[in-house]
Amino acid sequence: MPERDSHHRPDGRRIETEIRTSATPEAAWQAWTDPAEISRWFTDDARGEAKPGGVLVWTFRGFGEIPYPVAVADAPHHLVLAGEIPGRGPFALEILIRRSGGETVVRLVNSGFLEGAEWDDEYEGVQSGWEGSLALLKHYLERHPDQPRRAALIVRPAAVGAKELYRHFSEGEALAGWLTSAGGLGEVGASASLTLHEGAKLTGRVIAATGREKVVTWEEEDGSVLELKGFGAAGRRMVGVRITTWGADPGRLDRLQRLLTPAVERLATQFPPVATTTGG
């Protein structure tokens, strides 16, 4: 399929990443455009209708609502969400869906990022986030279609750079300082076999390794997903994990939160304390 009309893409840096999935183009389209579907793999809630002139509103618990005006909605192949951020200029989020080699290709193009070294961390962080999110989409479409989703983000502030944090998500010795008593995490497609400090087992597969974050499936927990994450928020670096579960067991997420909260607290203590200021 030829490249779709890209006149909606503003100037500036752009992110381009894609997945290949056995799901149909129609299923991939619904996953992006149906508010109930997108909440089964990405957002905490959503509303709106994917039609030109409409607005899709995505809600992320703890971060608020993000409205996305719909510029193009050509089902099931081409979705463009485009608008302008005050003081930052225009942006566009483009989803292109096609069949190739018996698979469905879902390509994401996010345009309008500001140039300059002072914006590198933001740009690289969003790129990492999209790579991890598309891996989660593929996993949902192929393993958990139509199943209810529950997710929890467990983070703590820590003064650490992205490169050093990624080492703590990958190397066996660094992982042992907070998460595991045995095992490491390789690159995309690598098998995972971890023993957590609390004795639980995690076997699965690395489905994203972005250079900043790792995403791994958890077969003992019915194909749940564990994301090892770091990002900036309110001028601070946050480190931790996000757990995503699917299915009818409402207690699984609570149990995994109890299991992993001490690990996140250990992770934060691996780095210098976050400086605080007080009045006086």
C-alpha positions in Angstrom: 0.0 0.0 0.0 1.5 3.4 -0.9 2.2 6.0 1.8 -0.9 7.8 2.8 -1.3 11.5 2.4 1.0 13.0 5.0 0.1 16.7 4.8 -1.2 16.6 8.3 2.4 16.0 9.7 3.8 19.2 11.1 7.4 20.3 11.0 9.8 19.1 13.7 11.0 15.8 14.8 8.9 12.7 14.4 8.6 9.2 15.9 8.0 6.3 13.6 7.5 2.7 14.9 5.4 -0.3 14.0 4.3 -3.8 14.9 3.2 -6.8 12.9 0.4 -8.9 14.3 -1.8 -11.8 13.3 -4.9 -9.8 14.2 -7.0 -8.4 11.4 -6.8 -4.8 10.3 -10.4 -4.4 11.5 -9.4 -5.6 15.0 -6.4 -3.2 15.1 -8.6 -0.3 13.9 -11.1 -1.0 16.7 -8.3 -1.1 19.2 -7.4 2.5 18.4 -10.9 4.0 17.7 -13.4 2.2 20.0 -13.2 3.8 23.5 -14.0 0.5 25.1 -11.3 -1.2 23.1 -8.5 1.3 23.7 -9.1 1.0 27.4 -8.4 -2.7 27.2 -4.7 -2.1 26.3 -3.7 1.5 26.6 -5.8 4.1 28.5 -7.6 4.0 31.8 -10.7 5.4 30.2 -11.7 7.0 26.9 -14.7 8.6 25.2 -15.6 10.2 21.9 -16.1 9.1 18.3 -13.5 8.5 15.6 -14.9 10.7 12.9 -13.5 13.8 11.2 -14.3 16.8 13.3 -14.8 14.7 16.4 -12.6 14.5 19.5 -11.3 11.4 21.2 -10.5 11.9 24.9 -8.0 9.6 26.5 -7.8 9.4 30.3 -4.8 8.2 32.2 -5.2 7.8 36.0 -3.0 10.3 37.8 -2.3 12.3 34.6 -5.7 13.6 33.6 -7.5 13.8 30.3 -5.9 14.4 26.9 -8.2 15.5 24.0 -7.3 14.5 20.5 -9.1 16.2 17.6 -9.8 13.7 14.8 -8.6 14.9 11.4 -8.8 11.7 9.4 -10.7 8.5 10.1 -10.5 6.2 7.0 -11.5 2.8 8.5 -9.7 0.5 8.8 -6.5 1.9 7.4 -5.8 5.5 8.4 -6.4 7.5 11.6 -5.0 11.0 12.2 -5.3 12.8 15.5 -4.1 16.4 15.1 -4.1 19.6 17.1 -2.0 22.2 18.7 -0.4 22.5 22.2 -0.4 26.1 23.5 3.2 27.4 23.4 4.4 24.3 21.6 2.8 24.4 18.2 1.0 21.7 16.1 1.2 17.9 16.6 -0.1 14.9 14.8 -0.6 11.3 15.8 -1.0 9.1 12.8 -2.0 5.4 12.7 -1.6 3.5 9.4 -2.9 -0.1 9.1 -2.2 -2.4 6.2 -1.8 -6.1 5.3 1.6 -7.4 4.3 2.9 -11.0 4.0 -0.2 -12.4 5.7 0.1 -10.1 8.7 -1.3 -6.8 9.8 1.2 -3.9 10.1 0.3 -1.2 12.5 2.5 1.9 11.9 2.6 4.9 14.2 3.9 8.3 13.2 3.9 11.0 15.9 5.0 14.4 14.5 5.7 17.9 15.8 8.4 17.4 18.5 10.5 20.4 19.1 14.2 20.4 18.0 17.1 21.0 20.3 19.1 19.2 23.0 16.8 20.6 25.7 14.0 18.5 24.2 15.9 15.3 23.7 14.8 13.7 27.0 11.1 14.3 26.2 11.4 13.1 22.7 13.3 9.9 23.6 10.9 9.3 26.5 7.8 9.5 24.2 9.5 7.3 21.6 10.2 4.7 24.3 6.6 4.9 25.5 5.2 4.3 22.1 7.4 1.3 21.4 6.3 -0.2 24.7 2.6 0.6 24.0 2.6 -1.0 20.6 4.2 -4.1 22.0 1.3 -4.1 24.6 -1.2 -3.7 21.7 0.2 -6.7 19.9 0.1 -8.8 23.0 -3.5 -7.7 23.7 -4.7 -8.4 20.2 -3.1 -11.8 20.0 -3.6 -13.1 23.6 -6.4 -11.2 25.3 -8.9 -9.8 22.7 -12.1 -8.5 24.3 -11.0 -9.3 27.8 -11.3 -6.7 30.6 -8.1 -5.0 31.6 -6.8 -3.9 34.9 -3.5 -1.9 35.4 -1.5 -0.3 38.1 1.5 2.0 38.0 3.8 1.8 40.9 6.5 4.5 40.9 8.8 6.4 43.2 11.0 9.4 42.6 14.7 8.8 42.1 17.7 10.8 40.8 18.9 8.6 38.0 19.6 9.0 34.3 17.9 7.0 31.7 21.0 5.0 30.7 21.8 3.9 34.3 18.2 3.1 35.0 18.0 0.9 31.9 21.0 -1.1 33.3 18.9 -1.9 36.3 16.2 -3.2 34.0 18.5 -5.5 32.1 21.7 -6.8 33.8 21.4 -9.6 36.3 23.5 -8.0 38.9 21.7 -4.7 38.8 18.3 -6.5 38.7 19.3 -8.4 41.8 19.6 -5.1 43.7 15.9 -4.6 43.6 13.8 -7.2 41.8 15.3 -10.7 41.4 17.3 -13.3 43.1 18.1 -14.9 39.8 17.9 -14.0 36.1 18.3 -11.1 33.7 16.3 -9.6 30.8 17.6 -9.6 27.3 16.5 -7.9 24.1 13.2 -8.2 22.2 12.2 -11.8 21.7 14.5 -13.2 24.4 13.0 -15.7 26.9 12.7 -14.5 30.4 13.1 -16.6 33.5 13.2 -14.7 36.8 12.9 -15.5 40.4 11.7 -12.5 42.4 13.1 -11.6 45.8 9.8 -12.6 47.3 10.0 -16.1 45.8 7.6 -15.7 42.9 8.5 -17.0 39.4 8.3 -15.0 36.2 8.8 -16.8 32.9 7.8 -15.2 29.7 9.3 -13.2 26.8 10.7 -9.7 26.4 8.3 -7.9 24.0 9.9 -4.5 24.2 13.4 -3.3 24.9 13.5 0.4 24.1 16.9 1.5 25.6 14.9 3.1 28.4 12.3 0.5 29.4 11.7 -3.2 29.3 8.4 -5.0 28.8 8.0 -8.7 29.6 5.1 -11.1 29.6 4.3 -13.1 32.8 3.0 -16.6 32.0 2.5 -17.7 35.6 0.0 -14.8 35.8 -2.0 -15.9 32.7 -0.1 -13.7 30.3 0.0 -10.5 32.4 2.6 -7.9 31.4 5.2 -6.2 33.5 6.7 -3.0 32.3 9.9 -1.7 33.9 9.6 2.1 33.5 11.2 5.5 34.0 9.9 8.9 33.0 9.9 12.5 34.0 6.9 14.0 35.9 6.7 17.5 37.5 10.4 18.0 37.1 11.4 14.7 38.7 12.4 11.3 37.4 10.0 8.6 38.4 11.1 4.9 38.4 9.1 1.8 38.9 6.8 -0.7 37.2 3.4 -0.9 35.5 1.4 -4.2 35.8 -1.3 -5.0 33.3 -3.6 -8.0 33.7 -6.6 -9.3 31.7 -9.4 -11.6 32.5 -12.1 -12.2 35.2 -9.8 -12.5 38.2 -10.2 -9.1 40.1 -7.7 -10.2 42.8 -4.7 -10.8 40.5 -3.8 -7.1 40.2 -4.1 -6.4 43.9 -1.9 -9.4 44.7 0.8 -8.3 42.1 0.8 -4.8 43.5 1.5 -6.1 47.0 4.3 -8.3 45.6 6.0 -5.6 43.5 5.6 -2.5 45.7 8.6 -3.4 47.9 10.6 -4.1 44.8 9.9 -0.5 43.5 10.9 0.9 46.9 14.2 -1.1 46.7 14.8 0.3 43.2 14.4 3.9 44.3 17.0 3.3 47.1 19.6 2.2 44.5 20.1 5.9 43.6 20.9 9.1 45.4 18.0 10.7 47.3 15.8 13.2 45.5 16.7 16.7 46.6 13.8 18.6 48.3 13.5 22.2 49.2 11.7 23.7 52.2 10.7 27.2 53.0 12.3 29.1 55.8 
